[in-house]
Amino acid sequence: MKRLLSAVVIILTLGLQAVSAQGENWKSNDISLGYGYYTFTQVALTSTSLISSMLPNISNVTFTVDKIAMKSTGSINFEYNRRFTKVFSLGLAAAYEKGDAHIDGTGSAFGLSASGTADVSMQTLSAMLNLRLFWFNKPHVSMYSKLAGGVSFVMNPTVSSTSPEVKNEMDKVFSTMSVLPAVQASPVCIDFGGEALRGYVELGIGTQGSVLGGLRYRF
């Protein structure tokens, strides 16, 4: 067992030395413009259980969410990062998204028909502190992990419904949601291309999306 562990350590050490020998290539600053899909907003506005939980029990009124049709712009992302060492950069990230949801539900709130609809529209603008930790930096490719955190501002939320009770309850929810936490965790990220202009792809979860991609300019 000790011999096996020693062999693994030797192999890893030789591998790291080989990667290091290929040379590092990184620049002090970069700006990124990209797009992300399946964000927190998309998750929230497609979850029947989450929407139902926003509607507390009202006297003589019940409402069950049966179906949600969601439309979203996805997240439009902008970032600026400053490299302090070859393994660490810090910067700012901004994200904008607009989402619309058409909700079908049933319940006594809809009177004799016992069914009805609600339409929800919201925009979010998020500002986050952005940290990247780099695995390696080569002339035409880099790999890194990213963690970002900050706040999301909910702008112009609107609700319309065939049930006045449901509309009132959802208006109350949005009135307490003007500012929300914003977070993005992307453990596997890669940028590739030239030394200055590159494309990038990031996989993770959060305000910016589960799958992100775009262009990055390093200088």
C-alpha positions as CSV (number, residue, x, y, z in Angstrom):
1,M,0.0,0.0,0.0
2,K,2.8,2.4,0.9
3,R,4.6,1.6,-2.4
4,L,1.3,2.3,-4.3
5,L,0.9,5.7,-2.5
6,S,4.5,6.5,-3.2
7,A,4.1,5.7,-6.9
8,V,1.0,7.9,-7.1
9,V,2.8,10.8,-5.4
10,I,5.7,10.4,-7.8
11,I,3.5,10.3,-10.9
12,L,1.5,13.4,-9.7
13,T,4.8,15.2,-9.0
14,L,6.2,14.4,-12.4
15,G,2.9,15.4,-14.1
16,L,2.9,18.8,-12.3
17,Q,6.5,19.3,-13.3
18,A,5.6,18.5,-16.9
19,V,2.7,21.0,-16.9
20,S,4.9,23.7,-15.3
21,A,7.6,23.1,-17.8
22,Q,5.3,24.0,-20.6
23,G,5.3,27.7,-19.4
24,E,2.6,30.0,-18.1
25,N,0.9,32.7,-20.1
26,W,-1.4,35.2,-18.4
27,K,-2.3,38.9,-18.6
28,S,-3.2,41.3,-15.8
29,N,-6.7,42.3,-16.9
30,D,-9.7,41.0,-18.9
31,I,-13.2,41.9,-19.8
32,S,-15.9,39.4,-20.7
33,L,-19.3,39.6,-22.3
34,G,-21.5,36.5,-22.4
35,Y,-24.7,34.7,-22.0
36,G,-26.0,32.2,-19.5
37,Y,-28.9,29.7,-19.4
38,Y,-30.9,28.0,-16.7
39,T,-30.5,30.7,-14.0
40,F,-31.9,30.9,-10.5
41,T,-34.7,33.0,-12.0
42,Q,-35.6,30.4,-14.5
43,V,-35.5,27.7,-11.8
44,A,-37.8,29.8,-9.5
45,L,-40.4,30.7,-12.2
46,T,-40.7,27.0,-13.4
47,S,-41.1,25.4,-10.0
48,T,-44.7,24.7,-9.2
49,S,-43.9,23.9,-5.6
50,L,-41.9,27.2,-5.1
51,I,-44.7,29.3,-6.7
52,S,-47.3,27.5,-4.5
53,S,-45.2,28.2,-1.4
54,M,-45.4,31.9,-2.2
55,L,-49.2,31.8,-1.7
56,P,-49.9,31.3,2.0
57,N,-53.3,30.0,3.0
58,I,-56.0,32.7,2.8
59,S,-59.3,32.5,4.5
60,N,-61.8,30.5,2.3
61,V,-59.3,30.5,-0.6
62,T,-57.1,27.7,-1.9
63,F,-54.9,27.8,-4.9
64,T,-52.8,24.9,-6.5
65,V,-50.3,25.6,-9.3
66,D,-50.9,23.0,-12.0
67,K,-48.7,24.2,-14.9
68,I,-46.2,27.0,-15.6
69,A,-45.1,28.3,-19.0
70,M,-41.8,30.2,-18.7
71,K,-40.1,32.6,-21.0
72,S,-36.7,34.2,-20.2
73,T,-34.0,36.2,-21.8
74,G,-31.4,34.1,-20.0
75,S,-28.6,36.0,-18.2
76,I,-26.7,38.6,-20.1
77,N,-23.3,38.9,-18.3
78,F,-20.5,41.4,-18.1
79,E,-17.3,40.9,-16.1
80,Y,-14.0,42.7,-15.4
81,N,-11.2,40.9,-13.6
82,R,-7.8,41.8,-12.4
83,R,-5.1,39.2,-12.1
84,F,-2.9,39.5,-9.0
85,T,-1.0,36.2,-9.5
86,K,-1.0,33.4,-12.0
87,V,-3.5,31.5,-9.9
88,F,-5.8,34.3,-8.5
89,S,-7.9,37.1,-10.0
90,L,-10.6,39.3,-8.5
91,G,-13.1,41.6,-10.2
92,L,-16.8,42.6,-10.7
93,A,-19.6,40.8,-12.5
94,A,-23.0,42.2,-13.6
95,A,-25.9,40.2,-14.9
96,Y,-29.3,41.2,-16.4
97,E,-32.3,38.9,-16.9
98,K,-36.0,39.3,-17.8
99,G,-38.5,36.5,-17.1
100,D,-42.2,36.0,-17.7
101,A,-44.3,33.1,-16.4
102,H,-47.9,32.1,-17.3
103,I,-49.3,30.1,-14.4
104,D,-52.4,27.8,-14.6
105,G,-54.0,26.8,-11.3
106,T,-57.1,25.5,-9.7
107,G,-58.8,26.5,-6.4
108,S,-61.8,28.1,-4.8
109,A,-60.2,31.5,-5.4
110,F,-61.4,31.3,-8.9
111,G,-65.1,31.2,-8.0
112,L,-67.5,28.9,-9.9
113,S,-65.0,27.9,-12.6
114,A,-62.6,26.6,-9.9
115,S,-59.7,27.4,-12.2
116,G,-57.8,30.4,-13.5
117,T,-54.5,31.9,-14.5
118,A,-51.8,34.3,-13.3
119,D,-49.1,36.1,-15.3
120,V,-45.9,37.2,-13.6
121,S,-43.1,39.4,-15.1
122,M,-39.9,40.4,-13.5
123,Q,-36.4,41.8,-14.3
124,T,-33.3,41.4,-12.3
125,L,-30.0,43.3,-12.3
126,S,-27.3,41.7,-10.3
127,A,-23.9,43.0,-9.1
128,M,-21.3,40.6,-7.7
129,L,-17.7,40.3,-6.6
130,N,-16.1,37.8,-8.8
131,L,-13.2,35.4,-7.8
132,R,-11.3,33.1,-10.2
133,L,-8.8,30.4,-9.1
134,F,-6.8,29.1,-12.1
135,W,-5.7,25.5,-12.7
136,F,-3.3,26.5,-15.4
137,N,-2.6,29.2,-18.0
138,K,-1.3,28.3,-21.4
139,P,-0.8,30.5,-24.5
140,H,-4.1,29.4,-26.0
141,V,-6.1,27.9,-23.2
142,S,-6.7,28.3,-19.5
143,M,-8.8,26.4,-16.9
144,Y,-10.2,27.9,-13.7
145,S,-13.0,27.8,-11.1
146,K,-15.2,30.8,-10.3
147,L,-17.1,31.9,-7.3
148,A,-19.2,35.2,-7.3
149,G,-21.5,36.8,-4.7
150,G,-23.5,40.0,-4.3
151,V,-27.0,41.3,-4.7
152,S,-29.8,41.1,-7.3
153,F,-32.2,44.0,-7.7
154,V,-35.7,43.0,-8.7
155,M,-37.1,45.7,-11.1
156,N,-40.7,46.3,-12.3
157,P,-42.3,43.1,-11.0
158,T,-45.9,42.8,-12.3
159,V,-48.6,40.3,-11.6
160,S,-52.0,39.9,-13.2
161,S,-54.5,37.2,-12.3
162,T,-58.1,36.1,-12.8
163,S,-58.2,35.9,-9.0
164,P,-57.9,39.1,-7.1
165,E,-56.9,37.2,-3.9
166,V,-54.0,35.5,-5.7
167,K,-52.8,38.7,-7.3
168,N,-52.8,40.4,-3.8
169,E,-50.8,37.6,-2.3
170,M,-48.2,37.6,-5.1
171,D,-48.0,41.4,-4.9
172,K,-47.2,41.1,-1.2
173,V,-44.4,38.5,-2.0
174,F,-42.8,40.8,-4.6
175,S,-43.0,43.8,-2.3
176,T,-40.5,42.0,0.0
177,M,-38.2,40.9,-2.8
178,S,-36.8,44.2,-4.1
179,V,-33.2,43.0,-3.2
180,L,-32.2,39.4,-3.1
181,P,-28.8,37.5,-2.7
182,A,-26.9,36.8,-5.9
183,V,-24.4,34.0,-6.2
184,Q,-22.7,32.0,-8.9
185,A,-20.5,28.9,-8.4
186,S,-18.8,27.5,-11.5
187,P,-16.3,24.8,-10.7
188,V,-15.3,23.9,-14.3
189,C,-14.4,26.8,-16.6
190,I,-12.2,27.1,-19.7
191,D,-11.2,29.9,-22.0
192,F,-9.5,29.3,-25.3
193,G,-8.3,31.1,-28.4
194,G,-5.6,33.8,-29.0
195,E,-3.5,35.4,-26.3
196,A,-5.7,38.5,-26.3
197,L,-9.2,37.5,-27.6
198,R,-10.7,34.3,-26.4
199,G,-14.0,32.4,-26.1
200,Y,-15.0,30.9,-22.8
201,V,-17.4,28.3,-21.4
202,E,-18.3,27.8,-17.7
203,L,-20.4,25.1,-16.0
204,G,-22.0,25.7,-12.6
205,I,-25.1,27.0,-11.0
206,G,-26.4,30.4,-9.9
207,T,-27.5,33.9,-10.9
208,Q,-25.5,33.8,-14.2
209,G,-26.7,30.4,-15.2
210,S,-25.8,26.7,-15.3
211,V,-24.1,27.0,-18.7
212,L,-22.3,30.2,-19.7
213,G,-20.4,31.2,-22.8
214,G,-19.1,34.3,-24.5
215,L,-16.0,36.3,-25.5
216,R,-13.2,37.6,-23.4
217,Y,-10.5,40.2,-24.1
218,R,-7.3,40.0,-22.1
219,F,-4.9,42.9,-21.8
